[in-house]
Amino acid sequence: MLAVIKTGGKQYLVSPGDKIKIEKVNTPEGEDIIFSEVLLVEKGNKIQIGTPLVKEAKVIGKVLRQSRAKKIIVFKYKSKTRHKTKKGHRQPFTEIEITKIN
């Protein structure tokens, strides 16, 4: 059983038991989250494609943790003026385990 869900401006191919990292959502750890924007559902050999969403389809997941990704360095340099800027950035994310596809 597979589904394609849309959250945070991105699309994810999920199945029950998968652990995915999505853009941060304001749901506490340990609680369930329901994704109602389902674009495709595959059950056995039967495939339902939404136009744009599949009606009455939901994907349920459990929030495992709220965290931030590894730090990346953003470095800008302008050659003739010798101007340089160095910044760090850590993108927040939510890790979710998919429990059920309805």
RACORDA-V951255 format. One record per helix or strand of 2 or more residues. SS is the DSSP state (a for helix, b for strand). FROM is the first residue (numbers start at 1). TO is the last residue. If there is no record, write none. Layout:
# RACORDA-V951255
ss->SS from->FROM to->TO
ss->SS from->FROM to->TO
This chain:
# RACORDA-V951255
ss->b from->2 to->7
ss->b from->10 to->14
ss->b from->19 to->23
ss->b from->32 to->35
ss->b from->38 to->43
ss->b from->46 to->49
ss->b from->59 to->68
ss->b from->72 to->78
ss->b from->83 to->89
ss->b from->92 to->101
